[in-house]
């Protein structure tokens, strides 16, 4: 069985905050031959863990690394790693993923109203501009 998972499945498995759903999530993730995790799902996953559950950056990064290192998981690894790099530096996972994917799509520069995102991307040597 090859599946793509919604964010709520990953959250139930990671948090175990709803026992019946957590069991179902763990079972389907374990039994699947392939678990496709779109980057958008990981962006939601990070947001919910950080904002809703107040998890630390380290806890969130560890959860993502655990997921993407699972034998049956496939994702856009390069984009996820770019998101993790920004997350590890105190920024938003989504900003790193967006900047990386934008460059892959042909963009030369990341533009944002987010000062921290622009600063972190510039510190990586990427072209980024703050709109003001």
FILO-321585 format. One line per field, with one value per atom (N, C-alpha, C): residue number from 0; residue in one letter; x, y, z. Coordinates in Angstrom, 2 decimals, always signed. Layout:
// residues N
n c(NUM ...) .
res c(A ...) .
u c(X ...) .
v c(Y ...) .
w c(Z ...) .
// end
This chain:
// residues 132
n c(0 0 0 1 1 1 2 2 2 3 3 3 4 4 4 5 5 5 6 6 6 7 7 7 8 8 8 9 9 9 10 10 10 11 11 11 12 12 12 13 13 13 14 14 14 15 15 15 16 16 16 17 17 17 18 18 18 19 19 19 20 20 20 21 21 21 22 22 22 23 23 23 24 24 24 25 25 25 26 26 26 27 27 27 28 28 28 29 29 29 30 30 30 31 31 31 32 32 32 33 33 33 34 34 34 35 35 35 36 36 36 37 37 37 38 38 38 39 39 39 40 40 40 41 41 41 42 42 42 43 43 43 44 44 44 45 45 45 46 46 46 47 47 47 48 48 48 49 49 49 50 50 50 51 51 51 52 52 52 53 53 53 54 54 54 55 55 55 56 56 56 57 57 57 58 58 58 59 59 59 60 60 60 61 61 61 62 62 62 63 63 63 64 64 64 65 65 65 66 66 66 67 67 67 68 68 68 69 69 69 70 70 70 71 71 71 72 72 72 73 73 73 74 74 74 75 75 75 76 76 76 77 77 77 78 78 78 79 79 79 80 80 80 81 81 81 82 82 82 83 83 83 84 84 84 85 85 85 86 86 86 87 87 87 88 88 88 89 89 89 90 90 90 91 91 91 92 92 92 93 93 93 94 94 94 95 95 95 96 96 96 97 97 97 98 98 98 99 99 99 100 100 100 101 101 101 102 102 102 103 103 103 104 104 104 105 105 105 106 106 106 107 107 107 108 108 108 109 109 109 110 110 110 111 111 111 112 112 112 113 113 113 114 114 114 115 115 115 116 116 116 117 117 117 118 118 118 119 119 119 120 120 120 121 121 121 122 122 122 123 123 123 124 124 124 125 125 125 126 126 126 127 127 127 128 128 128 129 129 129 130 130 130 131 131 131) .
res c(X X X X X X X X X X X X X X X X X X X X X X X X X X X X X X X X X X X X X X X X X X X X X X X X X X X X X X X X X X X X X X X X X X X X X X X X X X X X X X X X X X X X X X X X X X X X X X X X X X X X X X X X X X X X X X X X X X X X X X X X X X X X X X X X X X X X X X X X X X X X X X X X X X X X X X X X X X X X X X X X X X X X X X X X X X X X X X X X X X X X X X X X X X X X X X X X X X X X X X X X X X X X X X X X X X X X X X X X X X X X X X X X X X X X X X X X X X X X X X X X X X X X X X X X X X X X X X X X X X X X X X X X X X X X X X X X X X X X X X X X X X X X X X X X X X X X X X X X X X X X X X X X X X X X X X X X X X X X X X X X X X X X X X X X X X X X X X X X X X X X X X X X X X X X X X X X X X X X X X X X X X X X X X X X X X X X X X X X X X X X X X X X X X X X X X X X X X X X) .
u c(+0.84 +0.00 +0.89 +0.60 +1.32 +0.34 +0.72 -0.21 +0.44 -0.39 +0.01 -0.77 -0.09 -0.74 -1.07 -2.17 -2.56 -1.81 -1.69 -0.97 -1.51 -2.83 -3.41 -2.98 -2.67 -2.18 -0.80 +0.06 +1.41 +1.34 +0.45 +0.32 -0.16 -1.16 -1.65 -0.55 +0.23 +1.32 +2.43 +2.73 +3.81 +3.41 +2.17 +1.74 +1.07 +0.45 -0.29 -1.31 -1.94 -2.90 -4.34 -4.52 -5.82 -5.53 -5.67 -5.21 -5.77 -7.08 -7.58 -7.01 -6.94 -6.40 -4.89 -4.20 -2.76 -2.45 -3.23 -3.03 -3.27 -4.35 -4.65 -3.55 -3.10 -2.04 -0.76 -0.36 +0.87 +0.75 -0.41 -0.62 -0.52 -1.19 -1.18 +0.22 +0.92 +2.27 +3.24 +3.07 +3.97 +3.70 +2.44 +2.07 +2.32 +2.35 +2.48 +3.86 +3.85 +5.10 +5.79 +4.96 +5.46 +4.54 +5.15 +4.41 +4.95 +4.13 +4.51 +4.12 +5.10 +4.83 +5.19 +4.17 +4.43 +5.02 +5.82 +6.43 +5.35 +4.25 +3.16 +2.63 +2.60 +2.18 +3.18 +4.45 +5.46 +5.40 +5.08 +4.90 +3.76 +2.66 +1.53 +1.92 +2.61 +3.07 +3.89 +4.84 +5.69 +4.84 +3.96 +3.16 +2.31 +1.65 +0.79 +1.63 +2.75 +3.59 +4.13 +4.56 +5.15 +4.08 +3.03 +2.03 +0.98 +0.47 -0.61 -0.13 +0.96 +1.45 +2.69 +3.17 +4.31 +5.55 +5.78 +6.97 +8.19 +9.33 +10.57 +11.03 +11.90 +12.49 +13.19 +13.93 +14.65 +13.69 +12.59 +11.61 +10.99 +10.68 +10.06 +11.05 +12.27 +13.29 +13.54 +13.60 +13.79 +12.64 +11.42 +10.26 +10.30 +10.69 +10.78 +11.90 +13.04 +14.14 +13.78 +13.08 +12.63 +11.72 +10.80 +9.89 +10.64 +11.47 +12.09 +13.16 +13.63 +14.61 +13.95 +12.63 +11.92 +12.08 +12.27 +12.58 +11.53 +10.26 +9.19 +8.71 +9.35 +8.92 +9.66 +8.91 +9.48 +8.97 +9.87 +9.54 +10.56 +10.36 +11.35 +12.45 +13.39 +14.41 +15.20 +15.57 +16.37 +15.58 +14.31 +13.48 +13.28 +13.08 +12.91 +14.19 +15.34 +16.61 +16.80 +16.40 +16.49 +15.58 +14.41 +13.50 +14.07 +14.66 +15.26 +16.43 +17.20 +18.35 +17.90 +16.83 +16.30 +15.65 +14.91 +14.30 +15.36 +16.43 +17.51 +18.15 +18.05 +18.64 +17.63 +16.46 +15.45 +14.41 +14.45 +13.49 +12.34 +11.56 +10.40 +10.80 +10.44 +10.66 +10.14 +8.93 +8.30 +9.13 +9.75 +10.55 +11.73 +12.40 +13.51 +13.06 +11.93 +11.38 +10.94 +10.30 +9.82 +11.00 +12.02 +13.18 +13.87 +14.04 +14.70 +13.87 +12.59 +11.74 +11.63 +11.57 +11.53 +12.77 +13.93 +15.18 +15.14 +14.65 +14.53 +13.61 +12.59 +11.65 +12.19 +13.35 +13.98 +14.09 +13.63 +13.72 +15.16 +15.49 +16.82 +16.87 +15.72 +15.72 +14.44 +14.60 +13.49 +13.12 +11.86 +11.42 +10.33 +10.39 +9.45 +9.36 +8.31 +8.19 +8.76 +9.19 +9.69 +11.20 +11.54 +12.94 +13.81 +13.32 +14.12 +14.39 +13.38 +13.58 +14.64 +14.55 +15.51 +16.92 +17.04 +18.35 +18.95 +18.15 +18.66 +19.06 +18.26 +18.60 +19.86 +19.99 +21.21 +22.43 +22.26 +23.40 +23.85 +22.99 +23.35 +23.94 +24.04 +24.57 +23.51 +22.26 +21.18 +20.76 +20.26 +19.73 +18.35 +18.21 +16.94 +16.79 +15.56 +15.32 +14.11 +14.28 +13.19 +12.38 +11.09 +10.20 +9.77 +9.88 +9.47 +8.90) .
v c(-1.16 +0.00 +1.24 +2.18 +3.44 +4.55 +5.36 +6.37 +7.75 +8.76 +10.11 +10.46 +11.04 +11.30 +12.78 +12.98 +14.31 +14.66 +15.92 +16.39 +15.77 +15.64 +15.13 +13.71 +12.91 +11.55 +11.60 +12.45 +12.59 +13.14 +14.09 +14.67 +13.64 +12.84 +11.82 +10.84 +10.44 +9.49 +10.11 +11.37 +12.03 +12.40 +12.79 +13.34 +12.33 +11.32 +10.33 +11.00 +12.06 +12.80 +12.33 +11.35 +10.73 +9.26 +8.45 +7.06 +6.26 +6.27 +5.48 +5.94 +7.26 +7.77 +7.54 +7.65 +7.41 +5.98 +5.03 +3.62 +3.42 +4.01 +3.89 +4.53 +5.71 +6.41 +5.58 +5.08 +4.27 +3.03 +2.42 +1.19 +1.46 +2.49 +2.76 +3.20 +3.97 +4.40 +3.22 +2.31 +1.15 +0.16 -0.05 -1.05 -0.59 +0.68 +1.19 +0.86 +0.48 +0.26 +1.59 +2.61 +3.94 +4.95 +5.90 +7.01 +8.29 +8.90 +10.16 +11.31 +12.16 +13.31 +14.58 +15.28 +16.54 +17.57 +18.47 +19.51 +20.37 +20.60 +21.39 +20.74 +19.42 +18.71 +18.97 +18.97 +19.23 +20.69 +21.60 +23.00 +23.12 +22.46 +22.45 +21.77 +20.65 +19.87 +20.76 +21.48 +22.38 +23.46 +24.07 +25.16 +24.69 +23.56 +23.05 +22.70 +22.03 +21.66 +22.89 +23.90 +25.10 +26.00 +26.29 +27.25 +26.62 +25.48 +24.86 +24.09 +23.36 +22.49 +23.06 +24.20 +24.90 +24.02 +23.17 +22.32 +23.17 +22.79 +23.51 +23.24 +24.11 +23.93 +22.57 +22.23 +20.96 +19.77 +19.83 +18.74 +18.60 +19.71 +19.69 +19.18 +19.68 +19.23 +17.74 +17.27 +15.85 +15.02 +15.50 +14.78 +14.69 +15.78 +15.77 +14.83 +14.91 +14.03 +12.57 +12.26 +10.89 +10.43 +11.30 +10.95 +10.71 +11.67 +11.56 +10.48 +10.05 +8.96 +7.58 +7.55 +6.27 +5.61 +4.33 +3.57 +3.70 +3.83 +3.84 +5.25 +6.29 +7.66 +8.25 +8.93 +9.69 +11.13 +12.05 +13.47 +14.19 +15.46 +16.27 +16.60 +15.71 +15.76 +17.08 +17.55 +18.78 +19.97 +20.06 +21.15 +21.04 +19.83 +19.61 +19.98 +19.60 +19.94 +21.46 +22.16 +23.62 +24.22 +23.67 +24.12 +23.86 +22.67 +22.33 +23.24 +23.61 +24.48 +25.82 +26.37 +27.65 +27.43 +26.34 +26.03 +25.90 +25.20 +25.01 +26.33 +27.34 +28.64 +29.60 +29.05 +29.86 +30.48 +30.16 +30.71 +29.75 +30.07 +29.26 +28.22 +26.98 +25.88 +26.25 +26.79 +27.11 +28.10 +29.08 +30.07 +29.41 +28.50 +27.79 +26.95 +26.27 +25.43 +26.28 +27.39 +28.28 +28.85 +29.31 +29.88 +28.84 +27.65 +26.60 +26.23 +25.99 +25.59 +26.71 +27.95 +29.08 +29.13 +28.90 +28.87 +27.74 +26.59 +25.44 +25.76 +26.56 +26.94 +28.06 +28.61 +29.60 +31.00 +31.21 +32.53 +32.87 +34.13 +34.60 +35.13 +35.53 +36.23 +35.92 +35.78 +35.62 +37.01 +37.38 +38.67 +38.44 +39.25 +39.05 +40.31 +40.38 +41.39 +40.87 +39.62 +38.95 +39.21 +40.10 +40.48 +39.29 +38.43 +37.28 +36.33 +36.07 +35.17 +35.71 +36.99 +37.62 +37.56 +37.89 +37.87 +36.47 +35.45 +34.08 +33.58 +33.89 +33.46 +34.17 +35.45 +36.17 +35.58 +35.15 +34.57 +33.25 +32.65 +31.43 +31.75 +33.03 +33.42 +33.45 +33.39 +33.43 +34.89 +35.13 +36.47 +36.59 +37.58 +37.82 +39.31 +39.80 +41.24 +41.47 +42.40 +42.80 +43.88 +43.67 +44.68 +45.60 +46.90 +47.84 +49.09) .
w c(+0.00 +0.00 +0.00 -0.88 -0.99 -0.63 +0.37 +0.86 +0.92 +0.88 +1.21 +2.47 +3.44 +4.73 +4.90 +5.59 +6.00 +7.28 +7.54 +8.73 +10.01 +10.10 +11.35 +11.66 +10.66 +10.89 +11.53 +10.99 +11.57 +12.99 +13.21 +14.55 +15.57 +15.20 +16.14 +16.49 +15.48 +15.72 +16.58 +16.35 +17.08 +18.50 +18.69 +19.98 +20.90 +20.33 +21.11 +22.04 +21.55 +22.37 +22.19 +21.33 +21.13 +20.89 +21.93 +21.88 +20.70 +20.46 +19.32 +17.98 +17.78 +16.52 +16.44 +17.55 +17.56 +17.15 +17.64 +17.25 +15.76 +15.25 +13.82 +12.98 +13.39 +12.65 +12.62 +13.78 +13.84 +12.98 +13.00 +12.22 +10.73 +10.25 +8.81 +8.36 +9.19 +8.83 +8.79 +9.71 +9.77 +8.64 +8.31 +7.30 +5.87 +5.65 +4.28 +3.70 +2.44 +1.72 +1.44 +1.21 +0.91 +1.58 +2.30 +2.91 +2.27 +1.44 +0.79 +1.72 +2.02 +2.87 +2.09 +1.59 +0.89 +1.85 +1.32 +2.14 +2.80 +2.11 +2.70 +3.98 +4.02 +5.23 +6.36 +6.05 +7.08 +7.55 +6.67 +7.09 +8.09 +7.81 +8.76 +10.06 +9.96 +11.12 +12.06 +11.48 +12.28 +12.93 +12.17 +12.70 +13.87 +13.73 +14.81 +16.04 +15.84 +16.99 +17.71 +16.96 +17.58 +18.18 +17.43 +17.88 +18.79 +18.40 +19.16 +20.38 +20.22 +21.30 +22.00 +21.53 +22.15 +22.28 +21.28 +21.27 +20.92 +21.44 +21.16 +19.73 +19.26 +17.94 +17.87 +18.92 +18.93 +18.85 +19.57 +19.53 +18.14 +17.53 +16.20 +15.17 +15.21 +14.25 +14.41 +15.65 +15.89 +15.32 +15.49 +14.96 +13.43 +12.79 +11.32 +10.87 +11.51 +11.12 +11.32 +12.39 +12.63 +11.48 +11.08 +9.98 +8.68 +8.29 +6.97 +6.92 +8.08 +8.11 +8.15 +8.25 +8.24 +6.88 +6.89 +5.68 +4.58 +4.96 +3.96 +3.60 +4.11 +3.86 +2.67 +1.82 +0.72 +0.83 +0.54 +0.56 -0.29 -0.48 -1.20 -0.19 -0.09 +0.96 +0.95 -0.21 -0.28 +0.26 -0.08 +0.42 +1.92 +2.41 +3.85 +4.59 +4.06 +4.70 +4.74 +3.69 +3.67 +4.74 +4.90 +5.96 +7.34 +7.52 +8.80 +9.14 +8.13 +8.38 +8.95 +8.40 +8.92 +10.29 +10.46 +11.75 +12.84 +12.54 +13.51 +13.93 +13.08 +13.38 +14.01 +14.37 +15.05 +14.15 +12.87 +11.93 +11.67 +10.66 +10.29 +9.25 +9.52 +8.59 +7.20 +7.15 +5.86 +5.06 +5.72 +4.99 +4.29 +4.98 +4.35 +3.18 +3.36 +2.29 +1.10 +1.39 +0.32 -0.47 +0.23 -0.45 -1.33 -0.81 -1.58 -2.81 -2.60 -3.72 -4.76 -4.29 -5.22 -6.10 -5.49 -6.27 -7.27 -6.86 -7.76 -8.94 -8.67 -9.73 -10.63 -10.27 -11.13 -10.55 -9.33 -8.73 -8.36 -8.46 -8.09 -6.66 -6.13 -4.86 -4.07 -2.77 -1.84 -1.34 -1.41 -0.89 +0.15 +1.21 +2.31 +3.16 +3.96 +5.00 +6.32 +6.34 +7.54 +7.69 +8.64 +8.85 +9.20 +10.07 +10.51 +9.34 +8.52 +7.39 +6.44 +6.14 +5.23 +5.83 +7.11 +7.78 +7.75 +8.09 +8.13 +6.75 +5.75 +4.39 +3.89 +4.18 +3.80 +4.49 +5.74 +6.47 +5.85 +5.03 +4.30 +2.93 +2.62 +1.32 +0.23 +0.61 -0.38 -0.62 -1.80 -2.09 -1.47 -0.60 +0.07 +0.29 +0.14 +0.28 +1.15 +2.09 +2.97 +2.28 +2.19 +1.63 +2.77 +2.54 +3.59 +2.99) .
// end
